Amino acid sequence: MISALFVNYFTHRLISRAVESVLADDLSAEIIVVDNSEDSVEYANLASMLPANAKLIRAEKNLGFGKACNLAFENSTGSFILLLNPDAVILPGFIKGAVECMQQYPDFGGIAPKTYWDNSKTFLLPPGQMPTPLWELSVSIGFRLPVWGKYFSNRFKSDSISALYGDSITNQEMLSGSTAFFRRSAILSLNHFFRPEFFMYYEDTDLSIRLLRKGWKLGLNPAIEAIHEWENNPDKAVYSGSSRDSFMKLNFPRISKVLGSSRNWIELQMQPKTVYHYDNLGNLSHPPKFHLAPEDGPYIIEVSPHPLFIPAAYFQYAGALEAFPVFSPNIWRLMFKGDYFIRITNKKAEQNLYRFSMLSPPVSLSDN
């Protein structure tokens, strides 16, 4: 019933861990792995770590994530398709809960789980956000009109918290391909699973909008859970820029030009203004700690590489410590060199904001 699709690019240890999490949850799941590494040693290592009944497909060249997923899908037979990144694992009960959800809601083409950033299950990663031309324009205006910037930031937080900490499935505009569960019939209703124009990034965004336009719904189900050890690696921007342009041309060919021109005009005519005032923690080599008074809890703690916290990871904290360590060692090693922002909101809606710079990048998961 379930086909789990994986794409490998020098991540055989992580792939093995991800596959184990699927089989621990459903021993009958069909495992299909496409190796994009173009390396005989990596292929041999991958083959040695996979179960004997897994389908391992060696790509003739690096196809990119989207085309490799298409190849895996073509070799799959399951009524439901699970996409899982190498650096992600599903938690017990995921598959049973996902199938039951799809059976209960036949108009949903795909669902996403509640996804934790770390093994200690503190921070939750945000729901996917559809980056339409209007969305990009709104973010740009937010940097220039502080009232709008604060409203937009708080609205994003409110919607995210509602979906992640709610009790029922909520409609979504986009599902991240890192941890997503699709109905096979929904994928077959499209001309492509992932469109070939995307080598890496935005292929899941494009798939989401095509499913919505076809009449399918997308949802986040907080009753099923996964962990995705997402790395904030700035090197990824090399691929995301061109993929973003392809996404806009394919899905918003006219309005993207109009709103893009409007955004360019606004950015030329209006200088960015200070939206939030942050306490600068400086350059850090160790995780920061904060005093959280018990009488002011519970707290919502956000961390983001974006100064408006769009998007952000979220942590609901009800306790109190004299020196609360916001970041676990597991999360700290996922944060690459760069600027980060923290927003701590108490039960009175009072906010404390901080910024800091990460001094040096950690060891990547794929290096372990």
N, C-alpha and C positions, 0 to 999 in steps of 0.2 A: 504493500500500500504506500510506503514511504520511500522516496529516492532522495538521498542526501548527496549534494553536489559540492565538490571541493576543487579549488585551483591551487596548484603548488608552484611556487617560485622560490626555491632555496629555503623552504620552511618545513622540511620533512618531519622534524620533531614536533612542531606545532600541529601539523596535519594529523600526525598519529594521535596526539592528545584530543583533538577535535573529533576524530573518528571514534575514539574510545568513548567519548561522552554520548555520542549518538547510539552506539551499540549497547551501552549500559542502560539506555532508556528504551531501546527497542532492538532486540537482537535480530529481528527479521528485516531491518531496514536495509535497503539496497545502497551500497556505498560505491560512488563513482568519483574517481580522482583524475584530473587532467594535469599532466606535468608540463609546465611551460619553461622549464629551467634550461633546456638545451645543454645539459651536462650529464654525462654518463654516470659519474660518481654520485651525483645528487639523485638521479633516477634509481640507481641501485640501492642507495640508502632508503629512499622512499619505499621501494618495493619490499625491502626487508622488514619494514615497520608496519606494513598494512596487513590486515587479515587476509587469509588465502582466498576468500570468496569476493574480495573487493575487485571492482573493475578499474584497472589502472591503464590510462590511455596516455601514450607519449606523443606530445605534439611535435611536428616536424620543426617548428620554430616557435618563438614566443608569440602566441596569438593575442596576448592581452587578456584581461579578465573577462570581458564580455564574450568574445568569440570562444574562449575556452569553456565558459559556462554553457554556451550554445552546443558545443561538441558534447559535453557531458549530458545535457538534456536530451540530445538526439539518441543517446545510448541508454536512456533511462526508461523505466516502465511503470513507475509508481503513479498512483492517482494524485498524490501530493508531492510537492517538491520542496525540500529544505535546502536553503542556501546558508552556508556557514563559512565565515572567514577562517583562515588557519589560526588566527589569534583569538578565536572565540570558542566557547563550549556551551552546550545546553545543559540545564540543570534538571534533576529528576522530575518526571511527570510532564515534561515539555511536550513530547509527541502525543501522548494521550490527550492532554489538554488542548493542543492545537487541532487535532482531528475532531474532537468533540465540538470545538468552537466552529469549525468549518461546516460541520453537519448541522449545527444549530442555526447558522447564518449562511444559507446557500447563496446569497447575493454578494458575499465577500469573496473577492478573488485572491486576496492575500492578507496575512496578518503578521504583526511583529510582536515580539515578547517585551516584557519589562527587562531592560538590559543593564546590568551592573558594569561599572568600569573596572572593578577590582575584585579579587577573590574574597576579600573580607565583607563584600556586599554592603558597602557604605554608599558611595556615590552612584547615582543612576545617570546613564547617558540620555540625552534629550531625544524626544521623538524626531523623526525626519521632518524637514521643512522644505516645501516646494519653492525653489528659488526663481520665482517668476520675475519678469521685468518690473512689475509694480512693487514686488517685495524688495528688489534691489534699490529702487528709487526711494522707497520708504526708509530703508536703512541709511541711505545717503542723506536724506533730509534730517534724519534723527541726529546726525552729527552737527547739524547747523541750526536746528531749532530745539533747544534743550527741553522744552515742554513736550514736544512730540517724541524726542528721544527717550525721555523717562516713561512716557505712556507706552510707547512701543516695546520698550524693554520689559516693563512690568506685565504687559499683556502677554508677551511671549512666555514669561515665567509662569503666569497664572494658568495658561493653557497647558503648558508642559507638566506642571505639578498635578493638575486635574487628571490628565491622562495617565501619568506614571503611578500616582498614589490612589487612583480611583478603584472602584469595585467591579467595574464592568468594561466591556470593550468600547472604545471610542473611535469615531471616524478619523481617518488620517488622510493627508494629501500626498504623503510619500512614505515609502518603506525603505529602510536601508538594506542593501544587499548583503550586509555583513552578517545579519541574523534575521532571515525572513522565511516565511512559510507560505507557499502558493498552491492554489488549486490548479491541477494540470489542465483542466478544461478552460480555465481562464487564460492561461498562456497560449493554448492552441487557438483561442479566438482571435489572436493577434497574428500579424504577418511574420513577426520575429519574436523570439524571447528577448534577447538583447540585440539592439540594432548594431550592425557592423561598423558604423561610424565612430563608435566609442572604443578606444583602446583600453582606457582605464579612467574611472570616475565618471559620474553623471549617467552611467548606463542604468543604474537602479532608479534614478530620478526620471529618466525618460520612460522606463518601463512603467513606473507608477502613473504617470500622466496618461499614457496610452491605455492602461487598464481602466482608469477613471473615465476617459472619454468613450470607452467601449461600454460603459454602463456598470462596471464592477465597482464594488466598494472596497476600501482598504481600512484596516483597523489596527489598533494597539490593544492587546489583551494582557492586562497586568497579572492575570492568573498564571501565565506561563513565563518562565524566567531563563535568562542566559547571562553569560559573562563575556564581554568583549574588551580585551585589553588593548584598547585603542591608543596608538602612539601619536602624539602631536608632532609629527615629523615635517618640518618646513620643506624638505626636498620634494614632497608630494605635489607641491604647487606647480611644478614644471608640467605635470600632466593635466592637472585640473583646469588650468586656464583654457587650453585648446578644447577640452571636452565641454566646458561651459559654453564656449562660442558655438559649438556644434549643437548643443542642446537648445540654445536660443533660436538658432536658424531653423532647426527642424520643427520646433513646437510653437514658436512665436515669431514667425518670419516678418510680420508687419509691425506689430505693437512693440517688439523689442527695439526696432529702429527709432520709433517715435519716442518711447520712454527713455531709451538710451541717450538720445539727443537731449531730452529734457534733463536727464541726470547730469550730463556733461555741462550743460548751461548752468545749472544750479551750482555745481562744484566750482565753476569758473567765477560766478558772480558772488557766491556766499562763502566766506571763510568758515572753517570749522570752529565751533565754540565749545567751551567746557560744559559738558553735560553732568558729569559727576566729579566730585572732589575726592581723591583717593589719598589715604595715608600711604606714603611711599616706604616700603620695607627694604628697599635697596636691592643689591645683588645677593642672592642667597645660594648657598651650597647645601643647606639642610632645610627640611620642612619647617614652615613657620608655625607658631603656637599662639593660641588666644585664650584669654580669660572669658568664660561664659557663665554669667550669674544664673543660678538655678531659678530665681524668681522671674526671670525674663524669658524663660523657655516655654515651649519648644522653639527651636531655631530652624530656619531654612538657610543652608550654606550653599553658595554657588561658586563655581570656579570656571573661568573661561579665558581663552586667549583673545577674546573680543571685548573692548572697553564698554560696550552696551550689554554684555552678557547674552549675545545672540550668536550662536547658541551657548549653553552652559551645561555643566554637570551639576546634579542636585543631590543634597544630602539633608534629610530631616533628622535633626538631633534633639533629643528630649532631655539629655542628661546635663551635667555641669562638671567641669574640671577646672582647676586653677590654671593649667596650661594645656589646653586642648589641642592635640596634633591633628590639624585638618586633613593632612595627607598621610595615608599609610605608606610604608616603604614600597609596597607593590605599586601604588599610583605614582609615587615620586620618580620611580625609574622609568615611567612611561612618558614623562614630560621632558621634551627636548628644549634646547637653548632658546630663549625668547622671553617676551613679556607676558605676564599673567595677571588676572584680576580676580579678586575675591569680594563677594557681597554676603554679609551676614545679616539676616532679617529676624528680629525677635517677634514675640507674639503681639506686641503693640505696633507692628509694622515699622519700627524704627530700624534704620539701616546703618551699618558700618561698612565702609568700602576701603579696600586695600589694593595695592599693586606691588609687584616685585618682578625682578628679572632672574631667570634661571641662568646660572653661570656657565654650565657646560652640559652637553647632552649626555644622557645615561647610556648604558649598553642596551642596544636594541634587542627586542625579544628574539628576533631571527638569528642573532649572534650567539644565543645561549645553546 
